[in-house]
């Protein structure tokens, strides 16, 4: 439905542009360049009213398709940005009061007992 409406909207837009360009302005303009006087002869002496009515019909169709497309797109998915997951930043730890590195204890040395004297086996 949405793609069909877009195609109709584009066709109406192009037709509206063509009808507006065919109308004779005050100085003739682009209408006389592309045979606007021939268009007036085709529809008879009342061609200006025919082109004016055709312009009004195309404009109404353009507005209707614009509003329809806006309503349909508002009911669909919101945005691609809504589907993207944003990674959370890791919490920053507070700096230590003592910036000196601690000495590493070799794994083979056992810690001394709290009694002060070591037992003999």
C-alpha positions in Angstrom: 0.0 0.0 0.0 2.8 2.4 1.0 4.8 1.8 -2.2 1.7 2.1 -4.4 0.9 5.4 -2.7 4.5 6.7 -3.3 4.2 5.8 -7.0 0.9 7.6 -7.3 2.4 10.6 -5.5 5.3 10.8 -7.9 3.1 10.6 -10.9 0.8 13.3 -9.6 3.8 15.5 -8.8 5.2 15.2 -12.3 1.8 15.8 -13.9 1.2 18.9 -11.6 4.6 20.3 -12.7 3.7 19.8 -16.4 0.3 21.4 -16.0 1.7 24.4 -14.2 4.3 24.9 -16.9 1.8 24.7 -19.7 -0.3 27.5 -18.3 0.2 30.8 -20.1 1.5 33.5 -17.7 1.3 37.2 -18.2 4.3 37.3 -20.5 3.8 34.0 -22.2 7.0 32.5 -20.6 7.7 28.8 -20.8 4.2 27.9 -22.0 4.8 29.6 -25.4 8.2 28.0 -25.7 6.9 24.5 -25.5 3.7 25.1 -27.5 1.4 26.5 -24.9 -0.5 28.3 -27.6 -1.1 24.9 -29.2 -2.5 23.6 -26.0 -5.0 26.5 -25.9 -6.1 25.6 -29.4 -6.6 22.0 -28.4 -9.1 22.7 -25.7 -10.8 25.6 -27.5 -11.1 29.2 -26.3 -11.8 28.1 -22.7 -8.4 26.3 -22.3 -7.3 28.5 -19.4 -10.3 27.3 -17.4 -9.5 23.7 -18.3 -5.8 24.0 -17.3 -6.9 25.9 -14.1 -9.3 23.1 -13.2 -6.7 20.4 -14.0 -4.2 22.2 -11.8 -6.7 22.4 -8.9 -7.4 18.6 -9.3 -3.7 17.8 -9.3 -3.0 20.0 -6.3 -5.8 18.4 -4.3 -4.5 14.9 -5.3 -1.0 16.0 -4.3 -2.1 17.2 -0.9 -4.2 14.1 -0.2 -1.2 11.8 -1.1 1.1 13.9 1.1 -1.2 13.6 4.1 -1.8 9.9 3.5 2.0 9.2 3.3 2.6 11.2 6.5 -0.1 9.3 8.4 1.1 5.9 7.1 4.7 6.6 7.9 3.9 7.8 11.4 2.2 4.4 12.2 5.2 2.4 11.0 8.5 1.9 12.8 9.8 5.1 14.4 13.4 5.2 13.2 16.4 3.1 12.5 18.1 4.9 15.4 15.6 3.4 17.8 16.7 -0.1 16.8 20.4 0.5 17.4 21.8 -0.6 20.8 24.2 1.9 22.4 27.0 0.3 24.5 27.1 1.5 28.0 30.4 3.1 29.2 32.3 1.3 31.9 32.3 3.1 35.3 35.4 5.1 36.0 37.2 4.0 39.2 38.4 6.6 41.6 42.2 7.2 41.6 44.0 5.5 44.5 45.5 7.6 47.2 48.9 5.8 46.9 50.0 6.0 43.3 53.1 3.8 43.9 52.9 0.3 42.5 52.7 -2.6 45.0 55.5 -5.2 45.1 54.6 -8.5 43.7 55.1 -11.5 46.0 56.4 -14.7 44.4 54.0 -17.6 44.4 56.4 -20.0 46.1 56.8 -17.9 49.3 54.2 -18.6 51.9 53.0 -15.7 54.1 54.4 -15.6 57.6 52.2 -16.7 60.4 50.8 -14.2 62.8 52.4 -15.7 65.8 55.8 -14.3 65.0 57.7 -17.5 65.3 57.6 -20.1 62.6 57.0 -23.7 63.5 59.7 -26.3 62.9 58.6 -29.7 61.6 
